[in-house]
Structure formats: structure tokens, C-alpha cells
Amino acid sequence: MGTVHHLDDHRPERPPISLVKPPALDPATVDTAPEDEAPVRLSGGRRVVRGLRTVVTSERTRASVRATARHGAYVVGGARIVTRRAWDSRSAARYERMIRAAEAAGNHELAREWEERGRAFRAARHQRRMELLSAPQRLAKGAAAGVGVTGGGLLLLGIILAVANENFADIATPTLALVELVRWIVVIVSVVWGPLVTLAPWLGLLALWGVGRHQQAAPQWALPTSQRDTGGAPITPSIVVTALRDLGVPALRKAIKEMGDAGAAMLGPIRIAGCGVEVDVTLPSGVSTNEVQDRRRKLAENLARHEHEVFITIPEAARTVRLWIADSGALDEPIGPSPLVMDATMTAHYKKGKAPWGRNLRGDAAELSVYQRHLLITGRSNQGKTAALRSLALWLALDPTVQFWIADLKGVGDWSMFDGIADVLIEGPSDDHVIQATEMVEAAVEEMNRRIEVRRNDPSATFPPLPVIVDEAQVAFMCPVKSDDGRYYGGAKATSRYFMAVRQIHNQGRAVDVLMWQGTQDPTDQNLPKLVREGAHTRASLVLGTETQSRMALGDKAVDDGAAPHMLRQGLDRGTLVVSSDGIEMPTGQSFLTVRTHFVDDDPAKEIAHRAKELRHGVTTRNGIEQTEERDALTDIATVIGDAPRLRTNEVLKRLHSLAPKVYGDQWTNDRLKSLLEDHGEEPKKSHGVMVIHRDHVLRALANRDTDGSASASA
Ligand SMILES: Nc1ncnc2c1ncn2[C@@H]1O[C@H](COP(=O)(O)OP(=O)(O)OP(=O)(O)O)[C@@H](O)[C@H]1O
């Protein structure tokens, strides 16, 4: 990773023409001593300062300083390691350390096992020491016996030699030979001793240096670039433990130091998890989980990662933090197109299906169930909020039973493809559009109340799902306009029309499948009142500015558990959502999930919408809620039939109702439909056992009507 290119960045421009040939430069220093090349006259003092600066900043100088420090540190580190090994082998320190580590990890069985081994070690050591007390006598006895045996042996050998040579003097020959050997040894030792004494400390240092070098016992800055640059290095237990030790939590540091190498006992297994790894860390007592959570940036840097590449969550187990550490740079890779775009045959099911929204950090598909859940998506401007909301709606549109009422208060065409799918589509940012959006949500409240009423009479009654979508909902909350009855459309008071309508749907809409989906920018208490935030079952957030906003967007619980949309990177993490919902699968005990959503661009969105329209046999989209009471029923029937050659009477009634709920209420039954057509000389017919109305018949009735006058419907 970029280590020296900043030197290049500051290189002044070279003069274009030089009459004085610059001195030949060493390529190693050329980057850092550009001024020397220029034929500029300098005063003596400045030249010295520049020269000094050049020397100090020269990469060669720095490399030498680093090398000196490194090799010195290898010796010191090696001495430390050897001393420690010696201490460990002579004392019970190792056992003590293992016991503490096992206790810190809460593994009492292992702690007992180490205690047992420690006891055995101490007993054996005691035994050895006791034996050492009687050692001098045994040594003296042994030596006397040894001298006796050797002397006897040599004498015997001499006698055999004397007998064999028939020379009495040979009795002393073996003894004299031994004496001569000893003399030679003394001579050799006295010659070698001097140099040996001189060399010994150096050999010792060399050995220590070797140990230190092998164990890389030098500070990071002093290591050569190739070894120092650990960016993207695989995560090992030792890296995690060191990163935790250097986190700046004194209790944690102390505990890990005491555990030494055994600090890894705090860690669970390091598991591959998508484009990164996951590891649970059981903290030693005295260290709380939020002390680690609060130091996310430092932990990430200690692990040679960027802050956004490390996630700290709190799993169920006590005193445990779960770290997810991305492979370096992996989060910046695209996640690929949405299955919604790739699979042209995909359909949706409101109740049983799940929207293919994106991928979680592990790389698994993140799918959201929208069944009976209100939804809220927040985020800073231009980060992918509309795209995330729209991709859910596009998926749901592939279930033809679902009706949509949509208000897009930005109104630049992001939702235009829903023309022909949605029954209501309001597009625009003006106060008039807010008024229409408010009326739409209020009509949804009426529809909800009607459904509740029907359900009261018939508990088995079911209704077509109706998500009421308001994108850029902050525009509605901030609208300053008053209606004729003196109530504000915007605001968060008990008299605020938009706010109250949303609250009512939040409170009662779920059970009758009238759902509120809102997208909103940069939440504040004014543009997203507390009650509205908390009424949503699925809350999702793109990048936000502050933790306070994250709390508004996702709730305290998720943020306390580690959800941090404020840590996402503006611009770079477009489409990355932190989701808190029971409609999405997440690890047990976790209250939020980070999802990288698939981006469905406008053109593919239009294609998906086209498929949705084909499943629906034509829907007439209105650009607002009808406030008129008088309607032409025959024309409306023709409208709702659309292009379909024929339509079931039940479906016609349903569509009439969603076209103008106030006019085509419960009093519009099959019989009433039948008698209306009969008034015009037509009638519903049976097709495959169900009553249908033919489009041709309705059109014929309309054509013939001119002479008879129009039939109108009224509430
Ligand atoms: N999932 C995604 N992955 C990658 N890029 C995305 C994703 N979603 C959106 N984008 C990019 O972000 C841009 C803005 O998206 P979008 O219009 O949905 O943002 P927004 O938050 O609704 O903006 P606004 O501030 O207008 O409400 C898109 O044009 C696209 O380039």
C-alpha cells in the first residue's frame, strides 16, 4: 500500500533547460533530492540546511536507521524471548498463565486440567530439589569410586602390558598415557580459551539475534517494507489478540499480557464468513463489550483494515464481542445484478415470498419478507434510498394481487414505470402534490377502516395487499400549508393531517394488509417524528451523518448492538443498508443486518414493471384520489376491464372499488352490476363456471347509450 509515493507528490517541477549538467545521482536518492539537480545558486547556510534535510529525509538514510533499530531490537527481543523460555521451563509460570487464560475464556475444565499439570510439575521439581541436597555426598562417593576403578583399571592394564612385553616398566605406561592426554587437553584449552572468551559474548548475541529475527521481535516501523505492510494480511489469532491488546483498554492489555501466547484462548474459531472472517472474542472480566465497540476505528487499524471493513456486534453469549473482518478491499467489489433482473420468469408472493434485496456481508442472499410489515428507509441524499425502496416494490408488483398507491414527492420519474401497475401515482414535489399525497394516505385510512369493518362481520375476510408508498416523505412532514379546516398538512401535531393518517395506518393497517412504506432523507425530529419512526416494523438506513440519526433511523436497540449506518461511507457505500427487521434472516440474537442491495437501474426497472403489467391485465392509474361523488359507472367498468377481453365480475367490483372507494363501496354487489348491464340490454355471462363481463358488451352498451341517456353511480 502507498508507502513512498507521497515523496513523489511533493517533487517540485524540474527546470526545463539546464546549462549545467547535473551530477550523476544515485537512483535510490533521486526521488528525494530533486533540488540538488537544479542549477540554482544557494547561500551557504541554506545549502547546509537543504543538504541536511536531504540526508535526513533520504530513503537510504531512513532505511539505515530502520535497519539499525531493527537488528538492535532483534537482539533485545531475542534476549527477552530466551529469558522467558528459560523462566517458563524452570518455573510454573507457564501453568499459571494457561490457568488464567482458561479462566478468562470461562473454560473451567481446562483451567482445572492445567492446575493438575502444574501440581505434577511442582511435585517433580520438589523431588529434584530434595535429591539435589544429597548430591555432594553422592558426587564425592561417585568420584572416589570412579578414581578407584579407573586407577585399578589402568594398573591392571599396565600389569598385562608388562607381562606381555616382559618389561616391568610397562606397568606405569597406561597411567602415563592418561597423564599425557590430560596435559594435551590443558594445552589446547589454554590456547583456545582466550579467543573463546572474546568470541563467546558475540556468539551469544548472534544466537539471541537469530531468535529475535525468527520471531520478528522488532517494532512495525523498523521492519522492512515488505514485512511491515500487513494491509490485507489474512487474519490469524495472533493478529487479533495483538490488535485487542493494543486497543487502549488497560484492563484488556493487562489481561492479555498476563496470558501471553495463551491470549488466543479468548478467541473462538476464526470462521470464513462471506468476503471476510468472523470470530467471537470472550473478553476477560473487567472489560465490557462497549469498551471494544467504542474503539472500532483503532481495532480496524490494528487489524490493518479500514474502519468500514470491521464490524463489531454483541452476540448472545455474555462478555463476548463478535468481530467480522472483511478481506481487504472486498467490500468495494460490486455484488452483481439483482435476480429480479436476471430471472425474467420470477414472480412474487406477498405472504410467502421474500424480495431478493441484496447480499449480507457474508455474501449470502439477503431476502426481505414484506408481509404485514410497515417499512421505513432513511439515508442521506443520493445514496440509493429510492432504488432500495423501488426494488422491493418492483418485486412485489410481480404478485398481481397487490395494489399500489404511490406518492413520489421528488417527482423526477423514479416511479413512472408504476403507471399501469399502481392505482394511484402522484409525482411531484410541490405543496399540491403533498396535499394529494395526504389525501391518498387519508383514503388509505378509510379503506383500512372499511376493511376492519368487513373483518368484524366476517373474520375470514381477506383483502388485496395495499402498500401505500410515500417516497421523500420528509417533504410531506415539512409542508407548511393549511387545509380549509385549519389543519396543517405537514408537522407532527395531533392536528397534522399527513402525520395523523400515517399513524393510524401504523396502528391498525397491518392486520388488514394496508401498509405504509416511506422513504425519507436525513432524519430529524421535525422531518421524521418519533412516533412515525417507531411505527415501522422494518427499518433500514443508508449512510447517515451521526449516531443520533442512526438511533432515529433504526432505534436504540439496534445501535446499542452495533448497528452503525453513520460509519458507512458517503458515496462509496451507496446502496448499503443497515436493516432492522424480523422479516430478514439474521444470526440468532442479532438485531440488525448490513445488506448490500442490488442496484436495479431505471431501464431494467421498466422491464420488470412491464412484466408486472403483463400479469395484471391493465390497471388504470390515477394521479390523485378522486374527491368527486358522481361517477359514470358504465365508463368506469370499461376502464377497469382495460384491454382484457373479459373479466370476472368479482374482479370488476374489486377494481371499481379501488378506482373510487367512496363511490363503489360495499353496496356495489354482483346483483347491482348485473342490473346495471341489464338496464343497457347486456348481461354478465358464465365462462368456465364463473360470471364474467365481456369488454365488447360493455363497449356496445356505451355506444348504444347515447340515445338512452347516461346511468350514473352515486355513493
Ligand atoms: N444498490 C446500489 N448499488 C450501487 N449504487 C447504487 C445503489 N443504489 C443507488 N446507487 C447509486 O446511487 C444513485 C442515487 O440513487 P437513488 O436515486 O436511489 O438515491 P436517493 O437516496 O433516493 O437520492 P435522493 O437524495 O434523490 O432521494 C443512483 O443513481 C446509483 O448510481
The ligand as an ORCA input file, in Angstrom:
! r2SCAN-3c Opt
* xyz 0 1
  N     -27.562     -0.590     -4.572
  C     -26.774      0.291     -5.187
  N     -25.537     -0.041     -5.535
  C     -24.739      0.847     -6.153
  N     -25.091      2.102     -6.479
  C     -26.319      2.493     -6.159
  C     -27.225      1.604     -5.495
  N     -28.376      2.263     -5.312
  C     -28.196      3.502     -5.818
  N     -26.966      3.628     -6.341
  C     -26.427      4.833     -6.986
  O     -26.882      5.963     -6.266
  C     -27.562      6.853     -7.100
  C     -28.686      7.506     -6.328
  O     -29.671      6.543     -6.071
  P     -31.131      6.993     -5.590
  O     -31.718      7.935     -6.553
  O     -31.883      5.760     -5.277
  O     -30.718      7.764     -4.267
  P     -31.656      8.523     -3.242
  O     -31.030      8.321     -1.909
  O     -33.065      8.123     -3.398
  O     -31.446     10.003     -3.688
  P     -32.296     11.284     -3.283
  O     -31.418     12.121     -2.480
  O     -32.580     11.915     -4.593
  O     -33.503     10.839     -2.587
  C     -28.010      6.009     -8.284
  O     -28.124      6.756     -9.453
  C     -26.949      4.975     -8.388
  O     -25.911      5.455     -9.207
*
